[in-house]
Amino acid sequence: MRIRDLPFSDPGDPDVRSGPRFLLWLGRNQIRGQLKSLFWGLVHHCSIAGYPLAVGLAVQAVVDRSGSRLALACGLTALLGVLTAVGDAMLHRAAVTNWITAAARIQQLLARKTAELGSLLTRRVAAGEVVAVSTGDVEKIGWFVEALSRFLAAATILVVISVGLVLYLPSLGVLVAIAMPFLALSVLPLLPRATRRADVQREKGGRATELASDTVAGLRVLRGIGGEELFLDRYRRASQEVRKAAVHSARMWSLISAVQVLLPGVLLLALVVHGASLARDGRIEVGQLVTVYSAVTLALFPLRSFEEIAMAYSFSRPSAQRAVRVLSLSRNTRPATVDTIPSGDLYDPVTGLLAPQGRFTAVVCGDPDEAGRLAERLGGHAQPEAPESDASEAPDSDAPEPPSVLLGGVPLDELEPGAARTAVLVQDKDPVLLSGTLRELLDVPSSGQVEAAAALSAAQCDDVLAALAQASPDRDCEPLDTRITERGRSLSGGQRQRLALARSLLTDPDTLVLDEPTSAVDSHTEARVAAGVKALREDRTTVVFSSSPLLLDLADRVALVHDGTVVAVGTHRELLRTEDRYRRVVTRDTDDEAAAHQEAHQEVREEAHQEAHQEIEERA
């Protein structure tokens, strides 16, 4: 795989049974790149290992006063220099290619999984963990992948040097051959403790990243309640814990590095003492001693690869486990068996909720989280929550799956995902606005039956357009060409909510599910939005999750969900009179207060309803 060929047309189906298996899968998928890196690594290390032979020949040629052998040694040294330069350059090129392609593969897998899971992802995995996996963890995994082939080349050349010295000069080669495995494996007893400390550092770093991302996401709210200093102090403490864990981990790695320097030094000292004794007795030549000493000295360079691969694996293993934690999530969807998009009533067999075709249905839940989960279910998005498990284990795929929501008697699970999204559109309570112009925001797949102006008007976005035009540097630009900042941060919560509602209305699906679409607007605007949505969605199936009396009073049908089951169905006023649980959720008042509250808002509802109808008739 070449960098110019990225991204992958298909990143593959990863082995997510464990972190080490995922790393092995990555290595197998880059076997050609690994072999290329291994080849150039062998060229590089073998050329370096040849220098002692050239130096030994040159020293012995000077001792023997042989000009021809000295010239041969010089020519060999020049050839080895060229091979070293070429091998080093190509090894670096191949290793970096392996790193980039591995990182790109992981990022494509994460992007594919994110698109597949949607909002389910952040309910199963913390947002900070997803950020950590897609940034720092990708880098650490790529480090191990690119270091693996260099380690194999280094290990191979150590074997070659040891065998070659045994054959070249057994009296000293045997000592080197015995010492090399001991030197290479000397850090193994220290690795478990170093790995545990690295895991602690990584865990604390992930918590700090999650805290930082959550703080940035909620910065507007924190400023509103004066909580910046509280969260800043909390992040300071978290960052100090990360620093202490990093220092604690670095001490162990420094000890490993010290061992990697001390033990080879002891070997060189023993080699010099024993070799000098043999040379003094005339049992070996001076050139041979120089050759062996130079070979062992240069062998210390590939020996450092053992420390690097140990560090790379200890850092990449927990990173791979976190990646597996994300990549192993799934929706457990059934194979699609229905090609056409059905129409009809929307029915949830779990709760008993029925939304008749072409009607405006409101749903009241006492628990906002329950309402969000039910809204996701109606769109075929949600799956049963998986129990918390260790990061190295995949979630239980055998968990019982609830029956699918039915649309016109057809289970949504049996539809292609694209067809299911076309049939039922769900807007959650915290919709996202991407940066760009308003025209780009409203450039969404739609039926073509609803104009952008009508959708914006129904969602009461006139003040939003005015605010965007006022903030635009170009005063003469069209309202649809004004720009929206990242996630609409320059707008208020109610303005963002209404723009998102207009986008959903413009899509004009057969069935539209809205979760608290007016929770961030004032009562007067809420009544106008409710009337506009009902008028624009006439003869379309609309399901709205809300506890606002202004919106509920306009619904054709209201369902009360309690403890995961529909316990009452009727109009808003009927349920206020007959259902105590409904009255407590909607009004949060006593019976007498509820009647007074209803009368106080009646005039606002009727006035807003009439104004909305007049505006729609004028635009028509």
C-alpha positions in Angstrom: 0.0 0.0 0.0 1.3 3.4 -1.0 0.4 6.7 0.7 -0.9 8.1 -2.6 -3.5 5.3 -2.7 -5.1 6.3 0.6 -7.8 6.2 1.7 -8.5 2.5 1.6 -11.5 1.5 -0.6 -12.3 -1.0 2.1 -10.4 -0.9 5.5 -11.4 -4.5 6.2 -13.1 -6.4 9.0 -11.0 -6.0 12.1 -10.4 -8.7 14.7 -11.9 -7.1 17.8 -11.7 -10.1 20.2 -8.8 -8.4 22.1 -6.2 -5.7 21.8 -3.3 -8.0 20.8 -5.4 -9.7 18.2 -6.3 -6.4 16.7 -2.6 -5.5 16.5 -1.9 -8.8 14.9 -4.7 -8.2 12.4 -3.2 -4.8 11.5 0.2 -6.5 10.9 -1.3 -9.1 8.7 -3.1 -6.5 6.6 0.2 -4.7 6.0 2.3 -7.8 5.3 3.8 -6.4 2.1 4.8 -3.2 3.8 6.2 -5.1 6.7 8.3 -7.3 4.4 9.6 -4.3 2.5 10.6 -2.6 5.8 12.2 -5.8 7.0 14.2 -6.1 3.8 15.6 -2.6 4.0 16.2 -3.0 7.7 18.4 -6.1 7.0 20.3 -4.2 4.3 20.9 -1.3 6.7 21.9 -3.4 9.7 24.0 -5.9 7.6 25.9 -3.0 6.1 26.6 -1.6 9.5 27.6 -5.0 10.8 30.1 -5.3 8.0 32.2 -2.3 9.2 34.0 -4.2 11.9 35.3 -6.7 9.2 36.5 -3.8 7.1 38.1 -2.1 10.0 39.8 -5.3 11.2 41.1 -5.9 7.7 42.5 -2.4 7.5 44.2 -2.6 10.9 45.7 -6.0 10.1 46.8 -4.7 6.7 48.7 -1.8 8.4 50.3 -4.2 10.9 51.4 -6.5 8.0 52.3 -3.5 5.8 50.1 -4.9 3.0 48.9 -2.1 0.6 46.7 -4.4 -1.5 44.7 -5.5 1.5 44.5 -1.9 2.8 43.0 -0.9 -0.6 40.5 -3.8 -0.4 39.5 -2.7 3.1 39.0 0.9 1.9 36.9 -0.2 -1.1 34.8 -2.4 1.2 34.3 0.5 3.6 33.0 2.7 0.7 30.6 0.0 -0.5 29.3 -0.4 3.0 28.8 3.3 3.3 26.6 3.4 0.2 24.6 0.4 1.4 24.1 2.0 4.8 22.9 5.3 3.4 20.5 3.6 0.9 19.2 1.1 3.5 18.7 3.8 6.1 16.7 6.1 3.8 14.6 3.3 2.4 14.0 1.8 5.9 12.7 5.1 7.1 10.5 5.5 4.1 9.0 2.1 4.5 8.5 2.5 8.3 6.8 5.8 7.9 4.6 4.4 5.2 3.6 1.6 7.5 2.8 4.0 10.3 0.7 6.3 8.1 -1.2 3.5 6.4 -1.9 1.8 9.8 -3.2 5.1 11.3 -5.3 5.7 8.2 -6.8 2.2 8.4 -7.8 2.7 12.0 -9.3 6.2 11.4 -11.4 4.8 8.5 -12.6 2.0 10.8 -13.5 4.5 13.5 -15.3 6.8 11.0 -17.2 3.9 9.6 -18.2 2.7 13.1 -19.2 6.2 14.1 -21.5 6.5 11.0 -23.0 3.1 11.7 -23.7 3.8 15.4 -24.7 7.4 15.3 -25.9 8.7 18.6 -25.6 5.2 20.1 -21.9 5.6 20.2 -21.7 8.3 22.8 -24.2 6.4 25.0 -22.0 3.4 25.1 -18.6 5.1 25.1 -17.6 8.4 26.6 -17.0 11.2 24.1 -13.5 11.8 25.6 -12.6 8.2 25.1 -13.6 8.4 21.4 -11.4 11.5 21.0 -8.5 9.7 22.7 -8.8 6.7 20.4 -9.0 8.7 17.3 -6.0 10.9 18.1 -3.4 9.7 20.6 -4.2 6.0 20.5 -4.0 5.9 16.7 -0.5 7.4 17.0 0.6 4.8 19.5 -0.8 1.9 17.6 0.9 3.1 14.4 4.2 3.4 16.3 4.0 -0.3 17.2 3.1 -1.3 13.6 6.1 0.6 12.1 8.5 -0.5 14.9 7.7 -4.2 14.4 9.5 -4.7 11.2 12.5 -2.7 12.4 12.6 -4.9 15.5 12.5 -8.1 13.4 15.4 -6.8 11.3 17.4 -5.9 14.4 16.7 -9.4 16.0 17.8 -11.1 12.8 21.0 -9.1 12.5 21.9 -9.9 16.2 21.6 -13.6 15.4 23.7 -13.1 12.3 26.4 -11.2 14.2 26.5 -13.8 17.0 26.8 -16.8 14.6 29.3 -14.9 12.5 31.5 -14.2 15.5 31.4 -17.8 16.6 32.5 -18.9 13.2 35.1 -16.1 12.8 36.7 -16.3 16.3 35.3 -19.0 18.5 37.4 -18.0 21.5 35.5 -14.7 21.8 32.5 -15.4 19.7 31.1 -18.0 22.1 31.2 -15.3 24.9 29.3 -12.9 22.7 26.7 -15.6 21.6 26.0 -16.5 25.2 25.7 -12.9 26.3 23.5 -11.5 23.5 20.2 -13.4 24.5 20.7 -12.4 28.1 21.2 -8.7 27.1 18.1 -8.8 24.8 15.9 -10.3 27.4 17.2 -8.5 30.4 14.4 -6.0 30.4 11.6 -8.6 30.5 11.3 -8.7 34.3 10.8 -5.0 34.4 8.2 -4.8 31.6 5.1 -5.8 33.6 5.6 -3.1 36.2 6.4 -0.5 33.5 3.3 -1.6 31.6 1.1 -1.2 34.6 2.4 2.3 35.2 1.9 3.2 31.6 -1.7 1.9 31.8 -2.4 4.1 34.9 -0.9 7.1 33.0 -3.1 6.3 30.0 -6.3 5.9 32.1 -5.7 9.2 33.9 -4.9 10.9 30.6 -8.2 9.6 29.1 -10.1 11.0 32.1 -8.4 14.4 31.7 -9.2 14.4 28.0 -12.8 13.5 28.6 -13.1 16.2 31.2 -11.6 18.8 28.9 -13.9 17.9 26.0 -17.0 18.0 28.2 -15.9 21.4 29.6 -15.4 22.8 26.1 -18.7 21.5 24.9 -20.5 23.0 27.9 -18.5 26.2 28.1 -21.5 28.5 27.3 -23.5 26.9 30.1 -20.6 27.1 32.5 -20.2 30.8 31.9 -23.9 31.3 32.4 -23.8 29.8 35.9 -20.3 31.0 36.8 -18.8 27.5 36.9 -15.6 28.1 34.9 -13.4 28.2 37.9 -14.9 25.1 39.4 -14.2 23.1 36.3 -10.9 24.7 35.7 -9.8 23.6 39.2 -11.1 20.1 38.5 -9.1 20.0 35.3 -6.0 21.2 37.1 -6.2 18.4 39.6 -6.8 15.9 36.8 -3.8 17.2 34.8 -1.6 17.0 37.9 -2.6 13.4 38.4 -1.6 12.8 34.8 1.8 14.5 35.3 2.5 12.4 38.5 1.5 9.2 36.7 3.8 10.2 33.7 6.7 10.8 36.0 6.1 7.6 37.8 6.0 5.7 34.5 9.1 7.5 33.2 11.2 6.4 36.2 10.6 2.8 35.3 11.4 3.4 31.6 14.6 5.2 32.6 15.6 2.2 34.7 15.0 0.0 31.7 17.2 2.3 29.6 19.9 2.2 32.3 19.9 -1.6 32.2 20.2 -1.5 28.4 23.4 0.7 28.8 24.9 -1.0 31.9 24.8 -4.7 30.8 26.3 -4.1 27.3 29.0 -2.0 29.0 29.8 -5.0 31.3 30.0 -7.2 28.2 32.4 -4.9 26.4 34.6 -4.6 29.5 34.8 -8.4 29.8 35.4 -8.7 26.1 38.3 -6.3 26.2 39.9 -7.9 29.2 39.6 -11.4 27.9 40.6 -10.4 24.3 43.6 -8.5 25.4 44.8 -11.5 27.4 44.4 -13.7 24.3 46.2 -11.2 22.1 49.1 -10.9 24.6 49.5 -14.7 24.5 49.5 -14.7 20.7 46.4 -16.8 20.5 44.5 -14.1 18.4 45.7 -11.3 16.2 45.2 -7.6 17.0 43.0 -7.2 13.9 40.7 -10.0 15.1 40.3 -8.4 18.5 39.5 -5.1 16.9 36.9 -6.8 14.6 35.1 -8.6 17.4 35.1 -5.4 19.6 33.8 -3.3 16.8 31.1 -5.9 15.9 29.9 -6.0 19.5 29.9 -2.2 19.8 27.8 -1.9 16.7 25.5 -4.7 17.8 24.4 -2.5 20.7 22.6 -0.3 18.1 20.1 -3.0 17.0 19.9 -4.1 20.6 18.1 -0.9 21.5 15.3 -2.0 19.2 14.3 -4.5 21.9 13.7 -1.7 24.3 11.8 0.3 21.7 9.5 -2.6 20.8 8.8 -3.3 24.5 7.8 0.4 24.9 5.8 0.4 21.7 3.9 -2.7 22.7 3.2 -1.6 26.3 1.9 1.7 25.0 0.0 0.4 22.0 -1.7 -2.6 23.8 -4.1 -0.5 26.0 -4.6 1.8 23.0 -5.6 -1.1 20.9 -7.9 -2.3 23.6 -9.6 1.0 23.7 -9.9 0.9 19.9 -11.4 -2.6 20.2 -13.9 -1.2 22.7 -15.2 1.2 20.1 -14.9 -1.0 17.0 -16.7 -4.0 18.7 -19.9 -2.0 19.2 -22.7 -2.9 16.9 -26.4 -2.4 16.4 -27.3 -6.1 15.9 -29.4 -5.2 12.9 -31.1 -8.0 10.9 -30.4 -8.5 7.2 -32.6 -6.3 5.1 -35.5 -8.2 3.5 -37.8 -5.3 2.3 -36.8 -3.2 -0.7 -39.7 -0.7 -0.8 -40.3 2.1 1.7 -43.6 1.2 3.6 -46.2 3.7 4.8 -48.8 3.6 7.5 -49.1 3.7 11.2 -46.0 3.8 13.4 -46.2 1.3 16.2 -43.8 0.3 19.0 -44.7 -3.1 20.4 -42.5 -2.6 23.5 -44.3 0.4 24.9 -47.6 0.0 22.9 -47.2 3.5 21.4 -49.3 4.1 18.2 -48.9 7.1 15.9 -51.6 7.0 13.3 -50.7 7.9 9.8 -51.2 11.5 8.9 -51.9 12.6 12.5 -50.1 14.9 14.9 -49.2 12.7 17.9 -47.7 14.0 21.1 -45.9 11.7 23.7 -45.5 12.7 27.3 -42.8 10.9 29.4 -42.0 11.7 33.0 -38.4 10.7 32.4 -36.6 12.8 29.7 -34.0 10.0 29.3 -36.8 7.5 28.7 -38.3 9.9 26.1 -34.9 10.1 24.3 -34.6 6.4 24.1 -38.1 5.9 22.9 -37.6 8.6 20.2 -34.4 6.7 19.0 -36.4 3.4 19.0 -39.1 4.9 16.8 -36.4 5.7 14.2 -34.8 2.3 14.4 -31.7 3.7 15.9 -31.5 2.5 19.4 -30.4 -0.9 20.7 -30.4 -2.3 24.3 -27.8 -0.9 26.5 -24.8 -3.2 26.9 -23.4 -3.8 30.4 -20.1 -2.2 31.3 -17.2 -4.5 30.6 -13.4 -4.4 30.5 -12.0 -2.5 27.6 -10.3 -5.6 26.3 -13.6 -7.5 25.9 -16.2 -7.0 23.3 -19.7 -6.2 24.4 -22.1 -9.1 24.7 -23.6 -9.6 21.3 -26.0 -12.2 22.6 -28.1 -9.7 24.7 -31.8 -10.1 24.0 -33.0 -7.8 21.3 -36.4 -6.1 21.7 -39.0 -6.4 18.9 -38.6 -3.8 16.2 -40.8 -0.8 15.7 -43.4 -1.4 12.9 -44.2 1.1 10.1 -47.3 0.0 8.2 -46.9 -3.4 9.7 -43.3 -3.8 8.4 -40.4 -4.0 11.0 -37.9 -1.2 10.5 -35.1 -3.7 11.2 -36.0 -5.4 7.9 -35.4 -2.2 5.9 -32.1 -1.1 4.5 -30.6 1.6 6.8 -31.0 4.3 4.1 -34.7 3.3 3.5 -35.4 3.3 7.2 -33.9 6.8 7.6 -36.0 8.0 4.6 -39.2 6.5 6.1 -38.7 7.8 9.7 -36.6 10.9 10.5 -35.7 11.5 14.2 -34.5 14.9 15.5 -33.0 14.5 19.0 -33.1 17.1 21.7 -29.6 18.3 21.0 -29.2 18.6 17.2 -25.9 19.5 15.7 -25.3 22.4 13.3 -22.2 22.1 11.2 -20.2 25.2 10.2 -21.0 26.7 6.8 -23.6 28.8 5.2 -27.3 28.6 6.0 -27.9 27.4 2.4 -25.4 24.5 3.0 -27.2 23.7 6.3 -30.5 23.4 4.4 -29.0 21.4 1.5 -30.4 18.1 2.7 -32.2 15.2 0.9 -35.8 16.1 0.7 -39.1 15.4 -1.0 -39.1 18.7 -2.8 -42.6 19.5 -1.6 -41.5 22.0 1.1 -39.6 25.2 0.3 -36.8 26.4 2.5 -38.7 29.7 3.2 -41.8 27.7 4.3 -39.7 25.5 6.7 -37.9 28.5 8.2 -41.2 30.3 8.6 -42.9 27.4 10.3 -39.9 27.1 12.7 -40.1 30.9 13.4 -36.6 31.6 12.2 -37.1 35.2 11.2 -35.1 36.5 14.2 -32.4 33.9 13.5 -32.0 35.2 9.9 -31.8 38.7 11.2 -29.1 37.8 13.8 -27.0 36.0 11.2 -27.3 38.9 8.7 -26.3 41.4 11.4 -23.2 39.3 12.3 -22.2 38.8 8.7 -19.3 41.1 7.4 -21.2 41.4 4.1 -24.3 43.4 4.8 -25.6 42.8 1.2 -25.5 39.0 1.1 -28.6 36.9 0.9 -29.9 35.5 4.2 -29.2 32.0 3.0 -25.6 32.9 2.3 -24.8 34.0 5.8 -22.4 31.8 7.7 -23.0 29.7 10.8 -20.0 29.1 13.2 -19.0 25.7 14.4 -21.9 23.9 16.0 -23.8 27.3 15.9 -22.0 28.6 19.0 -22.7 32.2 18.0 -26.4 31.5 18.3 -28.6 31.0 21.3 -29.9 27.6 22.3 -33.4 28.5 21.0 -32.1 29.8 17.7 -30.0 26.6 17.1 -33.0 24.5 18.0 -35.3 26.3 15.5 -32.7 26.1 12.7 -32.4 22.4 13.3 -36.2 22.1 13.3 -36.4 24.0 10.0 -33.9 21.5 8.5 -36.0 18.6 9.6 -39.2 20.2 8.2 -37.5 20.8 4.9 -36.6 17.1 4.6 -40.4 16.4 4.7 -40.3 12.7 5.6 -43.5 10.6 5.8 -42.9 10.2 9.5 -41.1 12.9 11.6 -40.1 12.3 15.2 -39.2 15.4 17.3 -37.7 15.1 20.8 -38.3 18.3 22.7 -38.2 20.6 19.7 -39.2 23.8 21.6 -37.6 23.3 25.0 -35.2 26.3 24.6 -37.7 28.9 23.4 -40.1 31.2 25.2 -43.8 30.4 25.5 -45.1 32.8 22.9 -42.6 31.5 20.3 -43.3 27.9 21.3 -47.0 28.3 20.6 -46.2 29.8 17.1 -43.7 27.1 16.3 -46.2 24.4 17.4 -48.9 25.9 15.2 -46.5 26.3 12.3 -45.3 22.7 12.5 -48.8 21.3 12.6 -49.9 23.3 9.6 -46.9 22.5 7.6 -47.0 18.8 8.5 -50.7 18.4 7.6 -51.5 14.9 6.3 -48.0 13.8 7.4 -47.3 11.6 10.4 -45.6 13.7 13.2 -44.6 12.4 16.6 -43.5 15.0 19.2 -42.0 14.2 22.6 -42.9 17.1 24.9 -44.5 18.1 28.2 -45.4 21.6 27.1 -49.2 22.4 27.4 -48.9 24.8 24.5 -47.7 22.1 22.1 -49.8 19.3 23.6 -53.1 21.3 23.1 -52.5 21.3 19.4 -51.9 17.5 19.1 -54.6 15.3 17.5 -53.6 12.6 19.9 -51.6 12.5 23.2 -50.1 9.4 24.7 -48.7 9.2 28.3 -45.8 6.8 28.8 -45.1 5.7 32.3 -42.5 3.1 33.3 -41.9 2.2 29.7 -45.6 1.6 28.8 -48.4 3.7 27.3 -50.9 4.0 30.2 -53.3 6.6 28.7 -54.3 8.0 25.3 -56.6 10.9 24.5 -56.5 14.6 23.8 -54.6 17.0 26.1 -57.7 18.4 27.8 -59.3 14.9 28.3 -56.1 13.6 30.0 -55.9 16.7 32.2 -59.4 16.0 33.5 -59.1 12.2 33.8 -55.4 11.2 34.4 -53.6 12.4 37.6 -50.2 11.1 36.4 -50.5 13.1 33.2 -51.6 16.3 35.0 -48.6 16.0 37.4 -46.1 15.7 34.6 -47.5 18.4 32.4 -48.5 21.1 34.9 -46.4 20.1 37.9 -49.2 21.7 39.9 -52.2 20.7 42.1 -55.6 20.3 40.5 -56.7 23.8 41.2 -53.5 25.3 40.0 -53.7 23.2 36.8 -57.1 24.7 35.9 -55.8 28.2 36.5 -52.7 27.5 34.5 -54.7 26.1 31.6 -57.0 29.2 31.5 -54.0 31.6 31.6 -52.4 30.1 28.5 -55.6 29.6 26.5 -55.5 33.2 25.1 -51.8 32.9 24.1 -52.5 29.6 22.3 -55.5 30.8 20.3 -53.7 34.1 19.3 -50.5 32.3 18.2 -52.5 29.7 16.3 -54.4 32.3 14.4 -51.3 34.3 13.5 -49.5 31.2 12.3 -52.4 30.3 10.0 -52.6 33.8 8.6 -48.8 33.9 7.8 -49.0 30.5 6.1 -52.0 31.6 4.0 -50.3 34.8 3.0 -47.1 32.9 1.9 -49.2 30.4 0.0 
